[in-house]
Amino acid sequence: MQLQDILFSQGFGTRRVCCGLAQQGLVQVGPEQAVCTDPTHEWEENGLEFWVQGERWAYHALAYLMLHKPAGYECSQKPSTYPSIYTLLPGPLRSRGGGAAAGVQAVGRLDQDTTGLLLLSDDGKFIHRMTSPRHHVPKVYEVQVKHPLDERQIARLLEGVVLDDDPRPVRAAACQAVTDHHLRLTLTDGKYHQVKRMVAAVSNRVEGLHRSSVGQLMLPADLLPGQWRWLTNAEVFALTQKVVAPAVG
């Protein structure tokens, strides 16, 4: 693939801009970090490392990321009140591929006051696989509640509660009272404000909400709020395998 096309695919601007980056000597390629000023030079893109204006990048045909979402950010490209999570990412990740749907997209959403694991990708099939209720991908939430938990509340969450927009009961795939005020809740679907509304349906109130895992992937302890990293190939593979949801009860 030509160098200008590699840069374009990775989000470094239009092909004209990418051509200019190379011609100005701002791109280094390969383990030797050799300056390449020919934008039409052909490179084997798989496994390729390159530097743009001194910053190291690795070629990825598709992007799979995890972000430790902090509180006070909206999962929207056009936020209404709070800053967008996309401002936490480098510019190239926000414009990969060009076109109207450029850049990585959040795999589902977390409310602005919810923290924790958020996946992002530009792979439409992966996003559908992770968000479709047909695939029952479990998501674990650590929930701080206002009132002490009791067995009745846990039982109702496992049996199912009725939310305003759905006459069918919505059930937790797993539910555990870690402490009197700490609920660990596993869901396999993703309705609007679902955790908050389910907890409200059993006469309690969410005071804090954190997503600790998606599928088999847990939020790493060393990934601080606001930080992101690429998923490994093994992590992507594990996420896309058929998941057996925890038994209810």
C-alpha positions in Angstrom: 0.0 0.0 0.0 1.3 3.5 -0.8 2.5 5.5 2.2 -0.1 8.3 1.6 -2.9 5.6 1.6 -1.6 4.1 4.8 -1.6 7.5 6.5 -5.1 8.3 5.1 -6.5 5.0 6.3 -5.1 5.6 9.8 -6.8 9.0 10.1 -4.0 11.5 9.4 -6.0 13.7 7.0 -7.0 13.8 3.4 -4.7 12.2 0.9 -3.3 15.6 0.0 -2.5 16.3 3.6 -0.9 12.8 4.0 1.1 13.4 0.8 2.3 16.7 2.3 3.3 15.0 5.6 5.6 12.7 3.7 7.0 15.3 1.4 7.9 17.5 4.3 9.9 14.7 5.9 7.5 14.3 8.9 7.0 10.5 8.5 9.5 7.8 9.5 8.8 4.2 8.7 10.0 0.8 10.0 12.3 -0.3 12.8 15.1 1.9 11.5 12.8 4.9 11.6 13.9 5.9 8.2 12.4 9.2 6.8 10.3 8.5 3.8 9.6 11.5 1.6 8.0 9.6 -1.2 4.2 9.4 -0.5 3.8 6.8 -3.3 6.3 4.4 -1.9 4.8 1.0 -1.4 5.0 -0.6 2.1 3.7 -3.9 3.5 1.1 -2.4 5.9 0.5 -5.4 8.2 2.7 -5.1 11.2 4.1 -1.8 10.0 5.2 0.8 12.6 5.7 4.4 11.6 6.2 7.8 13.3 4.3 11.0 12.3 5.8 14.2 13.6 7.8 12.1 16.2 4.8 10.1 17.5 4.8 6.4 17.1 1.9 4.5 15.5 1.2 1.0 14.4 -0.9 0.1 11.4 -4.3 -1.4 12.3 -6.7 -2.4 9.5 -9.5 -2.1 12.0 -9.5 -0.3 15.4 -10.5 -2.0 18.6 -10.0 0.0 21.7 -10.8 0.1 25.4 -11.3 3.4 27.3 -11.7 3.9 31.0 -14.6 6.4 30.8 -14.5 9.0 33.6 -17.5 10.7 35.0 -18.7 13.9 33.3 -18.3 12.8 29.7 -21.0 12.0 27.1 -20.8 9.1 24.7 -21.8 11.3 21.8 -20.0 13.0 18.9 -22.3 16.0 19.5 -22.6 16.3 23.3 -25.3 18.5 24.7 -23.9 19.5 28.1 -20.7 17.7 29.0 -17.5 17.1 27.0 -17.4 14.2 24.5 -15.5 11.0 25.3 -14.0 11.4 21.8 -12.0 14.4 23.0 -10.0 11.8 25.2 -8.7 10.2 22.0 -6.0 11.3 19.6 -7.2 13.0 16.5 -6.3 10.2 14.0 -8.5 7.8 15.9 -11.4 10.2 15.5 -11.0 10.5 11.7 -9.8 7.1 10.6 -11.0 6.1 7.1 -12.5 9.5 6.2 -16.1 9.8 5.0 -19.3 10.6 6.9 -18.8 7.8 9.4 -15.1 8.4 10.0 -13.4 7.4 13.2 -14.0 4.9 16.0 -17.5 4.7 17.5 -18.5 3.8 21.0 -19.8 0.2 21.4 -22.9 1.1 23.2 -23.1 4.0 25.6 -22.6 4.9 29.3 -24.4 7.8 30.9 -22.3 10.9 31.6 -22.1 10.1 35.3 -21.3 6.4 34.8 -17.6 5.3 34.8 -15.8 2.2 33.6 -15.1 0.0 30.6 -16.1 1.4 27.2 -15.2 -0.3 24.0 -14.7 1.6 20.7 -14.2 0.4 17.2 -14.6 1.2 13.5 -15.6 -2.4 12.7 -19.4 -2.3 12.2 -19.8 -6.1 12.5 -17.9 -6.1 15.8 -20.1 -3.2 17.1 -23.3 -5.1 16.1 -21.9 -8.3 17.6 -21.3 -6.6 21.0 -24.5 -4.6 21.2 -27.2 -6.8 19.7 -29.4 -8.4 22.4 -29.4 -11.6 20.3 -25.8 -12.3 21.3 -26.4 -11.9 25.1 -23.0 -10.3 25.8 -22.8 -9.9 29.6 -21.9 -6.6 31.1 -21.1 -6.3 34.8 -21.9 -3.2 36.8 -20.7 -2.2 40.2 -23.6 -0.3 41.7 -23.6 1.9 44.8 -27.1 2.2 46.2 -28.7 4.6 48.6 -30.7 2.2 50.8 -29.4 -1.1 52.3 -29.9 -4.1 50.1 -32.0 -7.1 51.1 -32.8 -10.5 49.8 -36.2 -9.3 48.4 -34.5 -6.8 46.2 -32.0 -9.3 44.9 -34.8 -11.8 44.2 -36.9 -9.3 42.3 -33.9 -8.3 40.1 -33.3 -11.9 39.2 -37.0 -12.7 38.7 -37.5 -9.6 36.5 -38.9 -6.1 36.9 -41.2 -4.2 34.5 -39.9 -1.0 33.0 -42.1 1.8 31.6 -41.2 1.2 28.0 -41.5 -2.6 28.0 -44.3 -4.7 29.3 -42.1 -7.8 29.5 -40.0 -8.2 32.7 -36.3 -7.3 32.4 -34.1 -9.7 34.4 -30.6 -9.5 35.7 -28.4 -12.4 34.4 -26.7 -12.4 37.8 -27.0 -10.3 40.9 -25.0 -10.1 44.1 -25.0 -7.9 47.2 -21.3 -7.4 47.8 -22.0 -5.2 50.8 -25.2 -3.5 52.2 -24.8 -0.7 49.7 -22.8 -2.3 46.9 -24.6 -4.3 44.2 -22.9 -6.3 41.5 -25.3 -6.6 38.6 -24.8 -8.5 35.3 -27.0 -7.6 32.3 -27.1 -9.0 28.8 -29.1 -6.2 27.1 -28.8 -2.5 27.1 -31.9 -0.4 27.5 -31.9 3.3 28.2 -30.8 4.0 31.9 -31.5 0.3 32.5 -29.5 -0.2 35.7 -30.9 3.0 37.3 -34.5 2.0 36.3 -34.2 -1.6 37.5 -32.8 -0.5 40.9 -35.6 2.1 41.2 -38.2 -0.6 40.4 -37.1 -2.5 43.6 -37.4 0.7 45.7 -33.8 1.7 45.8 -31.7 4.4 44.1 -28.4 4.3 42.3 -25.8 6.6 43.9 -22.8 5.5 41.8 -22.4 3.3 38.7 -19.3 1.7 37.3 -19.0 -0.9 34.5 -16.2 -3.4 35.4 -16.4 -5.8 32.5 -17.8 -6.6 29.0 -17.9 -10.2 28.0 -14.7 -11.8 29.2 -12.8 -8.5 29.2 -12.3 -6.8 32.5 -11.2 -3.2 33.0 -7.5 -3.3 33.8 -6.6 -1.9 37.2 -3.7 0.1 35.7 -5.9 1.8 33.1 -6.7 5.1 34.8 -9.9 7.2 34.1 -9.5 9.0 30.8 -6.9 6.6 29.5 -7.3 4.3 26.5 -5.4 1.5 24.8 -5.6 -0.9 21.9 -7.2 -4.3 22.5 -4.9 -7.2 21.8 -5.8 -9.8 19.2 -6.5 -12.3 21.9 -8.9 -9.9 23.6 -10.8 -9.2 20.4 -11.0 -13.0 19.7 -12.3 -13.7 23.2 -15.0 -10.9 22.9 -16.3 -12.3 19.7 -16.7 -15.9 20.8 -20.1 -17.2 21.7 -20.9 -16.2 25.3 -22.9 -18.4 27.7 -24.7 -16.0 29.9 -24.7 -16.7 33.7 -27.6 -18.7 34.9 -30.4 -16.6 36.3 -30.5 -17.1 40.1 
